[in-house]
Amino acid sequence: MNLKGCWSQRKSLLVMLLSVILVSSSYAADYSPESLKWHQLKYSGSKFFISLDTSVSVDMISRKDAASELITTSEGEGKQPIADEIVKINVKNSVVGSDTDFTVWLEPDTTVLQRTSIYGGIKEWYRTYRFMSDKVYSDKRKPAKGSEEGKPWSTWTNIAQGFFQLDETEQRVTISESEALFYLIGVADLKKQGDKASLNMYDRSGVINASVTVTGSKRVSVDYKAIKNGQTSRIKKKVVALEAVVDARSIKENGNLEKFKFLGYKDDIRLLIDPELNTILEISGAVEYVGNVTIRLEEISLN
């Protein structure tokens, strides 16, 4: 091989290496849960006599406790907890006769280890995703007959289990879940226009990168309960909140975004964020069967 050909080959390898580094680093960050100023949030809103309620809790659990709560798969081993403390997030959502209960186990850098979803109300079903290095294990269950409806999901007999493969691009990035957006905003320290934080959300049709971008600021009135050290106070004042938008796109060219949702919101998702508490004050967007709707912070439990 001549010198020109050797240099050309080395240059191509260097470009490929830099691409891998950029893809990996652009979707991962070091976040410290110690900077989280709250551990529980409650939101509510209404439209046309339809109420929407959302509650969020973030707990830090030991690596040992996390390992005991993670399921085993029928093939291969799921990702094991690495950090001394693991972030456990629970999000409950209620709207139009449908109740959802999500629990997510994350490393502090937002790497997801497991996600459990329980749907109740109009439709009942359960699913746990257990994340592995090269694939995702799925355990999905539904009531098999009328007698099983309304019973605990562990008694349902309509069971579908299997694996979804992650391609090379997906294996290189930090994969998280949508519920981690609350935690992300809590630790990313967004302060001014142009500030941005993002994470990757798993979807069977392809991993989606969701970003929260600050577009400006707005003076708004807030009215919520704040709980700290067992004492409750009412916060009713005006604050300068950050205006932000949630944008989603596939991490791959021509990827699928049909199923992107956040708390049931699917279009034009906008947030108001308190830059002092690093928490969402207001969420607005389009909800299926309801249209554009807004929920606001009603209660916060501070660390």
Phi, psi and chi 1 to 4 in degrees:
 res  aa     phi    psi   chi1   chi2   chi3   chi4
   1 MET       -  133.9  180.0 -177.8  -65.9      -
   2 ASN   -78.7  168.8   58.6   37.7      -      -
   3 LEU   -62.7  -36.5  -71.0  175.0      -      -
   4 LYS   -64.5  -43.0 -176.8  176.5 -179.2 -178.8
   5 GLY   -67.6  -38.0      -      -      -      -
   6 CYS   -63.8  -44.1 -177.7      -      -      -
   7 TRP   -63.9  -40.3  166.0 -114.7      -      -
   8 SER   -62.4  -41.7  177.6      -      -      -
   9 GLN   -66.3  -43.0 -172.8  178.2   55.7      -
  10 ARG   -64.0  -37.4  -71.5 -175.2  177.9 -177.4
  11 LYS   -64.5  -40.5 -175.6  177.0  180.0 -178.6
  12 SER   -64.5  -41.7  -63.0      -      -      -
  13 LEU   -64.5  -38.8  -71.1  171.5      -      -
  14 LEU   -64.1  -42.5  179.6   60.8      -      -
  15 VAL   -62.2  -42.6  169.9      -      -      -
  16 MET   -63.3  -42.0  -71.4  175.6   61.6      -
  17 LEU   -63.8  -44.6  179.2   60.1      -      -
  18 LEU   -63.1  -36.5  -72.7  173.6      -      -
  19 SER   -63.3  -43.0  -63.6      -      -      -
  20 VAL   -62.4  -44.5  170.1      -      -      -
  21 ILE   -62.7  -43.3  -67.0  171.7      -      -
  22 LEU   -66.3  -42.2  -73.5  172.6      -      -
  23 VAL   -61.4  -46.0  168.1      -      -      -
  24 SER   -66.9  -46.5  -58.7      -      -      -
  25 SER   -72.8  -27.9   63.0      -      -      -
  26 SER   -72.5  -15.0   63.5      -      -      -
  27 TYR  -114.3    7.9  -63.7  123.6      -      -
  28 ALA  -130.5  150.4      -      -      -      -
  29 ALA  -155.1  160.2      -      -      -      -
  30 ASP   -95.5  116.5  -68.3  -33.9      -      -
  31 TYR  -119.3  141.7  -63.3  118.6      -      -
  32 SER  -107.3  117.0  171.7      -      -      -
  33 PRO   -63.7  -15.9   20.3  -30.8      -      -
  34 GLU   -65.8  -22.1  -66.6 -179.9   -1.7      -
  35 SER   -84.6   -3.9   62.1      -      -      -
  36 LEU   -70.3  124.6 -162.7   63.4      -      -
  37 LYS   -95.0   -0.8  -61.6  178.4 -179.5  179.0
  38 TRP  -144.8  166.0   49.7  -92.4      -      -
  39 HIS  -134.6  -10.4   60.5  -87.4      -      -
  40 GLN  -143.7  142.0  -73.9 -173.6  -24.4      -
  41 LEU  -136.5  145.4  -52.9  168.5      -      -
  42 LYS  -133.5  134.4  -68.8 -177.5  180.0  179.3
  43 TYR  -126.5  154.2  -60.7   86.9      -      -
  44 SER  -152.9  158.1   66.8      -      -      -
  45 GLY  -165.9  171.8      -      -      -      -
  46 SER  -154.2  157.0   62.7      -      -      -
  47 LYS  -158.8  128.8 -175.9  174.8 -177.5  179.0
  48 PHE    52.3   44.4  -57.0  137.4      -      -
  49 PHE    66.3   12.9  -53.8  105.6      -      -
  50 ILE  -101.4  125.5  -62.6  172.2      -      -
  51 SER   -98.9  146.2   62.1      -      -      -
  52 LEU  -125.4  129.8  -62.5   90.8      -      -
  53 ASP  -133.8  136.1  -61.7  -74.4      -      -
  54 THR  -137.1  135.3  -62.2      -      -      -
  55 SER  -127.3  144.9   64.8      -      -      -
  56 VAL  -132.7  134.4 -179.1      -      -      -
  57 SER  -133.5  140.7   67.2      -      -      -
  58 VAL  -125.4  121.1  176.6      -      -      -
  59 ASP  -124.6  146.6  -64.7  -60.0      -      -
  60 MET  -101.5  122.5  -57.4  -56.0  -59.9      -
  61 ILE  -120.6  158.3   62.5  175.1      -      -
  62 SER   -69.9  158.4   69.4      -      -      -
  63 ARG   -59.2  -38.5  179.9  167.9   49.3 -165.1
  64 LYS   -65.2  -45.2 -179.9  179.3  178.4 -178.6
  65 ASP   -65.3  -39.6  -73.6  -15.8      -      -
  66 ALA   -61.8  -44.8      -      -      -      -
  67 ALA   -59.6  -35.8      -      -      -      -
  68 SER   -72.5  -20.2   69.7      -      -      -
  69 GLU   -95.1  -10.6  -64.5  176.2    5.0      -
  70 LEU   -85.5  136.2  -58.5  176.0      -      -
  71 ILE   -80.5  159.4   65.4  171.3      -      -
  72 THR   -95.9  153.2   56.8      -      -      -
  73 THR  -105.2  165.3   71.2      -      -      -
  74 SER   -78.6   -9.1   58.3      -      -      -
  75 GLU  -155.1  120.1  176.6 -174.3  -45.0      -
  76 GLY    81.0 -179.1      -      -      -      -
  77 GLU  -119.7  135.4 -175.5  179.1   39.5      -
  78 GLY   -73.8  162.8      -      -      -      -
  79 LYS   -60.3  134.5  -70.2 -176.6  177.0 -179.5
  80 GLN   -96.5  150.4  -65.8  -57.6  -54.9      -
  81 PRO   -60.0  138.5  -19.9   30.8      -      -
  82 ILE  -110.3  -47.9  -63.8  173.7      -      -
  83 ALA   -67.9  156.9      -      -      -      -
  84 ASP   -63.3  -34.6  -69.3  -24.9      -      -
  85 GLU  -124.7  138.2  -71.7 -169.2  -52.4      -
  86 ILE  -109.7  142.6  -62.9  -59.1      -      -
  87 VAL   -86.1  122.5 -175.3      -      -      -
  88 LYS  -115.3  116.8 -176.2  176.8  179.6 -179.7
  89 ILE  -114.0  132.9  -56.0  171.4      -      -
  90 ASN  -122.3  130.3  178.5 -105.2      -      -
  91 VAL  -128.3  122.5  177.7      -      -      -
  92 LYS  -112.6  137.7  -67.5 -176.9  173.5   69.1
  93 ASN  -137.0  136.7 -154.4   33.4      -      -
  94 SER  -135.2  123.7  178.3      -      -      -
  95 VAL  -160.3  137.1   58.6      -      -      -
  96 VAL    47.1   51.9 -164.0      -      -      -
  97 GLY    73.1   10.2      -      -      -      -
  98 SER  -120.8  129.4  177.9      -      -      -
  99 ASP  -117.3  133.5  -60.1  -45.0      -      -
 100 THR  -126.4  145.6   53.6      -      -      -
 101 ASP  -136.8  110.0 -171.6  -25.6      -      -
 102 PHE  -113.2  136.2  -56.0  102.2      -      -
 103 THR  -128.8  130.7  -55.9      -      -      -
 104 VAL  -129.0  136.1 -175.3      -      -      -
 105 TRP  -108.9  123.9  -69.4 -102.4      -      -
 106 LEU  -131.4  149.9  -54.8  166.0      -      -
 107 GLU   -73.1  157.1  -65.7  -75.4   -8.1      -
 108 PRO   -56.6  -23.3  -29.5   38.0      -      -
 109 ASP   -85.2    9.4   71.1  -12.4      -      -
 110 THR    83.7    3.7   74.6      -      -      -
 111 THR   -62.0  123.2  -62.4      -      -      -
 112 VAL   -85.6  137.8   62.5      -      -      -
 113 LEU  -103.3  -37.4  -56.6  173.2      -      -
 114 GLN  -161.0  148.7 -179.2  170.4  -68.0      -
 115 ARG  -139.4  128.7  179.2 -175.8 -168.9 -108.6
 116 THR  -116.3  133.2  -64.8      -      -      -
 117 SER  -124.0  131.9  -47.8      -      -      -
 118 ILE  -126.7  121.7  -56.8  173.6      -      -
 119 TYR  -108.9  129.3  -67.2   78.2      -      -
 120 GLY  -130.0  175.1      -      -      -      -
 121 GLY    94.5 -123.6      -      -      -      -
 122 ILE   -59.2  -46.7  -61.9  173.5      -      -
 123 LYS  -123.6  136.0  -71.1 -165.7  -64.3 -175.1
 124 GLU  -111.8  126.4  -68.9 -176.9  -56.2      -
 125 TRP  -164.2  163.9   59.6  -76.1      -      -
 126 TYR  -136.1  143.2  156.4   95.1      -      -
 127 ARG  -150.5  138.1  169.4  175.3  -98.6  148.6
 128 THR  -119.7  130.8  -75.6      -      -      -
 129 TYR  -103.3  126.4  -77.1  132.1      -      -
 130 ARG  -112.9  120.5 -179.4   71.0  170.6   96.5
 131 PHE   -89.8  135.1  -69.6   81.8      -      -
 132 MET  -121.3  176.6  -51.1  169.4   76.7      -
 133 SER   -69.7  -32.7   59.7      -      -      -
 134 ASP  -124.2    1.4   60.5  -14.1      -      -
 135 LYS  -162.0  174.7   54.5 -176.2  173.4  -73.7
 136 VAL  -127.7  126.3 -179.2      -      -      -
 137 TYR   -86.9  135.2  172.6   71.6      -      -
 138 SER  -122.4  131.9  169.0      -      -      -
 139 ASP  -123.3  104.7 -179.8   -8.1      -      -
 140 LYS  -114.9  136.5 -174.9  175.5 -178.4 -179.7
 141 ARG  -138.5  146.3  -52.6 -174.0 -176.2 -162.6
 142 LYS  -140.1  158.6  -65.2 -179.1  179.4  179.4
 143 PRO   -63.6  130.3  -18.3   30.6      -      -
 144 ALA   -82.5  -22.0      -      -      -      -
 145 LYS  -153.8  171.0   49.0 -166.5  174.4 -177.3
 146 GLY   -57.3  -34.5      -      -      -      -
 147 SER   -68.4  -18.6   61.0      -      -      -
 148 GLU   -90.6  -14.2  -67.3 -178.0   -8.0      -
 149 GLU   -66.8  137.9  -66.6  178.4   -2.5      -
 150 GLY    83.5   -5.7      -      -      -      -
 151 LYS   -91.5  164.1  -60.2  -69.3 -178.5   62.0
 152 PRO   -57.8  144.9  -24.4   34.0      -      -
 153 TRP   -59.5  -27.7   65.6  -96.5      -      -
 154 SER   -65.3  -15.0   57.1      -      -      -
 155 THR   -95.9   -6.5   64.4      -      -      -
 156 TRP   -73.0  143.4  -62.1  -17.0      -      -
 157 THR  -111.7   -3.8   55.8      -      -      -
 158 ASN   -85.6   93.9 -176.7   -8.2      -      -
 159 ILE  -119.0  131.9  -59.0  173.9      -      -
 160 ALA  -128.9  120.4      -      -      -      -
 161 GLN  -125.0  146.7  -62.0  171.6  -32.5      -
 162 GLY   178.4 -170.9      -      -      -      -
 163 PHE  -126.9  145.6  -66.1   87.4      -      -
 164 PHE  -118.2  124.2  -61.4  101.3      -      -
 165 GLN   -75.4  146.8  -67.9  -64.1  134.5      -
 166 LEU  -104.7  129.6  -62.0  171.9      -      -
 167 ASP   -78.7  179.7   64.5   25.1      -      -
 168 GLU   -60.7  -40.5  -69.8 -175.7    1.4      -
 169 THR   -63.4  -43.5  -60.0      -      -      -
 170 GLU   -68.6  -32.3  -67.4  168.8  -30.0      -
 171 GLN   -70.5  -22.6  -69.2  178.5   40.7      -
 172 ARG   -83.5  -18.1  -73.6 -162.2  -62.2  -98.0
 173 VAL  -101.1  162.6  -57.4      -      -      -
 174 THR   -79.6  115.1  -61.4      -      -      -
 175 ILE   -97.7  132.7  -63.1  178.8      -      -
 176 SER  -128.4 -154.0 -168.7      -      -      -
 177 GLU  -144.4  160.8  -80.2  -70.8   -6.1      -
 178 SER   -62.0  -34.1   60.5      -      -      -
 179 GLU   -61.9  -21.3  -68.2   75.6   23.3      -
 180 ALA   -71.4   -8.3      -      -      -      -
 181 LEU   -60.2  -36.2  -84.4  173.1      -      -
 182 PHE   -63.0  -46.9  -71.2   99.9      -      -
 183 TYR   -63.8  -43.6  167.8   76.5      -      -
 184 LEU   -56.3  -47.8  177.7   70.8      -      -
 185 ILE   -65.6  -32.0  -69.6  170.7      -      -
 186 GLY   -68.4  -25.4      -      -      -      -
 187 VAL  -117.4   -8.2  -62.4      -      -      -
 188 ALA   -82.3  -14.1      -      -      -      -
 189 ASP    59.2   54.1 -160.3   29.5      -      -
 190 LEU   -74.3  132.0  -57.8  173.9      -      -
 191 LYS  -133.2  -25.5  -65.6  -61.8 -178.3 -173.7
 192 LYS  -149.5  168.3   63.2 -175.5 -175.6  -55.7
 193 GLN   -56.9  133.9 -176.5  173.8  -13.7      -
 194 GLY    97.7  -21.3      -      -      -      -
 195 ASP   -62.6  145.2  -76.5   -4.6      -      -
 196 LYS  -148.3  144.4 -178.0  176.4 -179.2  178.9
 197 ALA  -139.8  146.0      -      -      -      -
 198 SER  -146.1  159.4   66.6      -      -      -
 199 LEU  -148.8  165.1   51.5   73.7      -      -
 200 ASN  -102.6  131.6  -62.2  -53.2      -      -
 201 MET  -106.9  132.7  -58.4  175.9  179.4      -
 202 TYR   -76.4  137.4  172.8   71.7      -      -
 203 ASP  -146.7  143.7 -173.4   88.3      -      -
 204 ARG   -61.0  -26.5  -63.6 -170.1  -52.3  -80.8
 205 SER   -85.6   -1.9   59.2      -      -      -
 206 GLY   139.6  145.3      -      -      -      -
 207 VAL   -69.7  136.0  173.5      -      -      -
 208 ILE  -112.9  133.8  -62.1  165.3      -      -
 209 ASN   -94.7  120.7  178.8 -103.4      -      -
 210 ALA  -109.2  128.4      -      -      -      -
 211 SER  -120.2  143.7   60.7      -      -      -
 212 VAL  -109.1  116.2  177.6      -      -      -
 213 THR  -119.2  128.2  -56.5      -      -      -
 214 VAL   -77.3  123.1  177.7      -      -      -
 215 THR  -105.2  -11.0   58.5      -      -      -
 216 GLY   169.1 -162.6      -      -      -      -
 217 SER  -137.9  159.9   59.6      -      -      -
 218 LYS  -153.7  135.5 -179.3 -179.5 -179.6 -179.0
 219 ARG   -84.9  120.2 -170.3  170.6  178.8   81.7
 220 VAL  -132.8  159.1  -62.4      -      -      -
 221 SER   -91.7  136.7  -62.3      -      -      -
 222 VAL  -122.3  151.5  -62.8      -      -      -
 223 ASP  -152.3  100.1 -174.1   -3.1      -      -
 224 TYR  -151.2  166.4   58.2   84.3      -      -
 225 LYS   -91.8  138.0  -67.4  179.9 -178.5  176.9
 226 ALA  -118.7  127.2      -      -      -      -
 227 ILE  -114.8  125.8  -57.3  171.2      -      -
 228 LYS  -147.2  130.4 -173.5  170.7 -175.4  177.8
 229 ASN    53.2   37.6  -61.5  -33.7      -      -
 230 GLY    80.7   -3.5      -      -      -      -
 231 GLN  -102.5  135.6  -58.8  -65.0  -45.3      -
 232 THR  -110.3  132.8  -58.7      -      -      -
 233 SER  -132.6  157.2   57.7      -      -      -
 234 ARG  -102.4  126.8 -176.3  179.2  178.8 -174.7
 235 ILE  -103.8  111.5  -52.5  -60.3      -      -
 236 LYS  -134.5  103.2 -171.3  174.7 -177.8 -179.5
 237 LYS  -164.1 -179.0   61.7 -179.6 -177.7  179.4
 238 LYS  -104.3  137.6  -71.8 -172.8  178.4  -66.5
 239 VAL  -132.1  156.8  -59.7      -      -      -
 240 VAL   -92.4  104.5  177.2      -      -      -
 241 ALA   -96.0  152.9      -      -      -      -
 242 LEU   -83.1  132.4  -58.5  175.5      -      -
 243 GLU   -90.9  131.8  -63.5  179.7  -68.2      -
 244 ALA  -141.0  154.9      -      -      -      -
 245 VAL  -121.0  149.1  -64.5      -      -      -
 246 VAL  -104.7  120.3 -179.8      -      -      -
 247 ASP  -118.3  140.5 -178.5   47.8      -      -
 248 ALA  -130.6  141.5      -      -      -      -
 249 ARG  -154.5  152.0   61.8 -172.3   63.3 -164.5
 250 SER   -64.6  148.1  173.0      -      -      -
 251 ILE   -75.6   -7.9   65.6  170.0      -      -
 252 LYS  -118.2  147.9  -67.1  176.8  -74.1 -172.8
 253 GLU   -61.3  135.4 -170.0  174.4   -6.0      -
 254 ASN    64.1   27.6  -59.6  -39.4      -      -
 255 GLY   -73.9  167.2      -      -      -      -
 256 ASN   -94.0  130.3 -171.9   -4.1      -      -
 257 LEU  -121.0   13.2  -80.7 -179.0      -      -
 258 GLU   -59.9  -30.2  -69.5 -179.2    3.5      -
 259 LYS  -101.8    8.9  -63.9 -177.1  178.9  179.6
 260 PHE   -67.1  123.9  171.0   70.2      -      -
 261 LYS  -146.2  155.5  -72.8 -175.9  179.2  179.6
 262 PHE  -138.1  110.2  173.6   56.4      -      -
 263 LEU    57.6   30.1  -62.8  179.3      -      -
 264 GLY    89.5  -14.4      -      -      -      -
 265 TYR   -76.5  138.5  -65.7   92.9      -      -
 266 LYS  -132.4  -14.7   59.9  178.5 -177.4  175.5
 267 ASP  -135.4  141.5  -65.7  -49.4      -      -
 268 ASP    48.1   56.3 -167.1   26.0      -      -
 269 ILE   -80.2  122.9  -56.4  172.1      -      -
 270 ARG  -127.0  146.8  -63.6 -179.7  177.1  -86.2
 271 LEU  -128.3  149.2  -49.3  174.3      -      -
 272 LEU  -113.3  127.8  -70.4 -179.9      -      -
 273 ILE  -121.6  133.5  -60.5  170.7      -      -
 274 ASP   -81.8  114.0 -173.4  -38.2      -      -
 275 PRO   -73.3  -13.2   27.5  -34.0      -      -
 276 GLU   -85.2  -43.8  -62.1  -59.8  -38.7      -
 277 LEU   -89.8  -11.2  -65.6  176.1      -      -
 278 ASN    53.1   53.0  -64.9  -29.6      -      -
 279 THR  -142.0  156.3 -168.5      -      -      -
 280 ILE   -77.9  125.9  -59.6  173.1      -      -
 281 LEU   -90.4  -30.5  -64.7  170.2      -      -
 282 GLU  -154.0  139.4 -175.9  175.0  -58.4      -
 283 ILE  -125.8  130.9  -53.8  170.6      -      -
 284 SER  -136.7  152.8   61.8      -      -      -
 285 GLY   165.1 -171.8      -      -      -      -
 286 ALA   -94.7  130.3      -      -      -      -
 287 VAL  -115.8  137.5  175.9      -      -      -
 288 GLU   -58.1  136.0 -164.0  170.1   11.9      -
 289 TYR    72.4   -8.9  -53.0  121.6      -      -
 290 VAL  -115.3  -38.0 -179.9      -      -      -
 291 GLY    94.7 -159.0      -      -      -      -
 292 ASN   -68.7  131.2  -69.8  -36.8      -      -
 293 VAL  -148.7  155.3   68.2      -      -      -
 294 THR  -128.6  135.3  -61.6      -      -      -
 295 ILE  -117.0  146.6   59.5  173.1      -      -
 296 ARG  -125.5  154.7  -64.7  178.0  175.4   85.8
 297 LEU   -63.8  127.4 -177.7   66.9      -      -
 298 GLU  -109.6  -28.2  -63.8  -77.8  -30.5      -
 299 GLU  -157.1  141.4 -175.9  175.9  -66.1      -
 300 ILE  -135.9  134.7 -176.7  170.6      -      -
 301 SER  -106.5  118.3  -65.6      -      -      -
 302 LEU   -92.2  148.6  -59.9  167.6      -      -
 303 ASN   -78.4      -  -67.3  -30.6      -      -
